[in-house]
Structures are given as structure tokens and as C-alpha cells.
């Protein structure tokens, strides 16, 4: 029995199990009866200067096959960053706003399994930041884009994760034409300023870009 408990692989398993229990008991208390944390729904460009809120988007773990507004950002991240599922990458987007990428899925069929959990944990991490209550946040419809539709994302579950998070957000919806125009505008922006990367097991670390 003791050999089983102190085996290195099993210790890692127990550490992960303990982390999960902590997240369930303390980070994610029961949300039954709480109002939705999607406080507003806006049709438009989330990156527009008319939106004063920080920007939250979903991203795949390989930082590849990216379309929409995430594409210009990914092109500026160096390979020096070991990105894992569940990470949150944070950048200074402009002089007022931050950009947060939640690494919530893998590419390919079945790659979106558990994406709702990663979105929820990532949003709750942002909610726990000391400055979060003084900032506003906006988020895109994660899982509804081309890659999400192709790889079987459960957009309804991800939407539910957004509504039950502790982070109040404005949900932005825009059409393909607006998305393509936003991408072209963002290509000529100055480079993003890297701030930090967070992972549920490893905590915060410096982000190189």
C-alpha cells in the first residue's frame, strides 16, 4: 500500500486530484440560483475602441489553424512559451485594455472535450485578480467559429460556463464580414505587450513574446 501511495506517478495523480477538489470546493462554490454573469450581449467588433472592456478569447493548445481576431495575436507569440491546455495568456492590448487568451481546446475531432471547464476556470482566474473588480471584461462566443464547428465544440456548454463564472462579461457577437475587417485592422497594430501566463497547476509565470 505504501509503495502505491509514494510512487512518483501516483503522487502526481494525488496532487491533481487535490487541486481539482480545491477548485470545486473553494474556487467554484455552488452557483444554483445566481444570475447569469453575461451582463449584456452586443453585436459588433469586440476589438473596437468603442468597447472599453478587456478582451477575452478562446485559443487552441497548438496556437495553429487560427482564424478570426485571434490570428494576428498568435503570429506574435514566440515558441519560447510552453502553452498547455488550461493556460491563460495575458497581454496589454492598448493603453486602456488587456487581452486574455484562454487555452481551452486541442485541434481535431474530440479536441473540445472539457473546453467548458477550461473556459470557466480561466474566467474565474481573471475574476480573482486584484484589479479585476475595477475593470470591465468582454468575451467572444467561444466554440462557435469555423474550428469549433468543424471539431465538434459544444457551444451550449461553453456558453453555460460563461454564465456561471464569477466574472461579469459582455458577450460580443459579430458576423464574418466584421471579423475579417477586424483582422486586417489588427495586423497593422503595434506589437502586443506580454504580461503573464497562468496555468491551474503551475501558477503564474512570465510570458515571452
ZAMARGU-4260 file (C-alpha; in steps of 0.2 Angstrom, whole numbers, plus 5000, padded with zeros to 4 digits):
<rodrens>
0) 5000/5000/5000 | 5014/5012/5005 | 5023/5009/4989 | 5007/5013/4979 | 5005/5030/4989
5) 5023/5036/4987 | 5025/5030/4969 | 5030/5046/4959 | 5016/5044/4946 | 5003/5041/4960
10) 5009/5056/4970 | 5007/5067/4954 | 4989/5059/4952 | 4985/5064/4970 | 4992/5081/4968
15) 4980/5084/4953 | 4965/5076/4962 | 4969/5088/4977 | 4969/5103/4965 | 4953/5098/4957
20) 4944/5096/4974 | 4951/5113/4980 | 4944/5121/4964 | 4927/5113/4967 | 4926/5117/4985
25) 4934/5135/4985 | 4935/5142/4968 | 4919/5135/4961 | 4906/5135/4975 | 4888/5131/4970
30) 4880/5143/4958 | 4862/5137/4958 | 4851/5152/4959 | 4864/5165/4954 | 4860/5177/4940
35) 4869/5175/4923 | 4886/5183/4923 | 4884/5188/4905 | 4878/5205/4909 | 4875/5211/4891
40) 4875/5205/4873 | 4882/5216/4859 | 4883/5214/4841 | 4899/5222/4835 | 4918/5221/4835
45) 4925/5217/4852 | 4942/5225/4847 | 4934/5242/4843 | 4939/5257/4853 | 4921/5259/4857
50) 4922/5244/4868 | 4931/5250/4884 | 4932/5232/4892 | 4946/5220/4892 | 4945/5206/4879
55) 4944/5188/4882 | 4945/5175/4868 | 4947/5156/4866 | 4963/5148/4859 | 4969/5131/4854
60) 4984/5122/4863 | 4995/5122/4847 | 4992/5140/4843 | 4989/5134/4825 | 4975/5135/4812
65) 4969/5151/4820 | 4956/5162/4811 | 4946/5177/4816 | 4953/5190/4828 | 4965/5178/4837
70) 4976/5176/4821 | 4986/5192/4822 | 4990/5189/4841 | 4996/5172/4838 | 5008/5177/4825
75) 5017/5187/4838 | 5019/5174/4851 | 5036/5166/4851 | 5039/5147/4853 | 5048/5151/4870
80) 5031/5149/4879 | 5026/5131/4884 | 5007/5133/4881 | 4996/5120/4889 | 4978/5116/4890
85) 4970/5127/4904 | 4983/5141/4902 | 4978/5160/4901 | 4989/5171/4891 | 4988/5190/4895
90) 4994/5204/4885 | 4992/5223/4885 | 4981/5226/4870 | 4981/5245/4870 | 4984/5259/4883
95) 4967/5255/4891 | 4963/5237/4889 | 4971/5219/4891 | 4969/5204/4880 | 4967/5187/4888
100) 4968/5171/4878 | 4961/5155/4887 | 4969/5140/4880 | 4953/5129/4881 | 4954/5116/4867
105) 4965/5105/4856 | 4964/5104/4837 | 4955/5090/4829 | 4939/5079/4832 | 4936/5077/4851
110) 4948/5092/4855 | 4934/5102/4863 | 4931/5089/4877 | 4932/5099/4893 | 4933/5116/4885
115) 4918/5122/4896 | 4928/5118/4911 | 4944/5127/4905 | 4934/5142/4900 | 4926/5143/4917
120) 4942/5140/4927 | 4951/5153/4916 | 4937/5166/4918 | 4937/5163/4937 | 4956/5166/4937
125) 4953/5183/4929 | 4940/5186/4942 | 4952/5183/4956 | 4965/5196/4950 | 4967/5210/4962
130) 4962/5223/4949 | 4948/5213/4941 | 4934/5222/4951 | 4940/5239/4944 | 4940/5233/4926
135) 4927/5228/4914 | 4928/5212/4903 | 4921/5207/4886 | 4921/5189/4878 | 4918/5182/4861
140) 4907/5167/4858 | 4920/5153/4860 | 4916/5137/4851 | 4905/5145/4838 | 4918/5149/4824
145) 4925/5138/4810 | 4936/5127/4820 | 4923/5125/4834 | 4910/5119/4821 | 4922/5108/4812
150) 4929/5099/4828 | 4913/5097/4837 | 4913/5111/4851 | 4899/5110/4862 | 4895/5129/4861
155) 4880/5127/4873 | 4891/5120/4887 | 4904/5134/4884 | 4890/5147/4885 | 4884/5140/4901
160) 4901/5140/4908 | 4902/5159/4904 | 4885/5162/4913 | 4890/5153/4929 | 4908/5160/4930
165) 4911/5173/4944 | 4917/5186/4930 | 4904/5198/4924 | 4906/5199/4905 | 4898/5207/4890
170) 4896/5194/4876 | 4901/5200/4859 | 4893/5193/4843 | 4899/5198/4825 | 4897/5192/4808
175) 4910/5185/4796 | 4912/5202/4787 | 4916/5211/4803 | 4928/5198/4809 | 4938/5199/4793
180) 4939/5218/4794 | 4944/5217/4812 | 4958/5205/4807 | 4965/5217/4794 | 4965/5232/4806
185) 4974/5222/4819 | 4988/5217/4808 | 4994/5234/4807 | 4994/5237/4826 | 5010/5239/4836
190) 5016/5223/4844 | 5006/5217/4860 | 5015/5219/4876 | 5016/5202/4885 | 5011/5202/4904
195) 5009/5185/4911 | 5004/5167/4908 | 4994/5157/4921 | 4991/5138/4922 | 4980/5129/4936
200) 4994/5118/4941 | 5010/5129/4939 | 5003/5146/4943 | 5009/5162/4935 | 5024/5164/4925
205) 5032/5177/4914 | 5026/5177/4896 | 5039/5180/4882 | 5033/5187/4865
</rodrens>
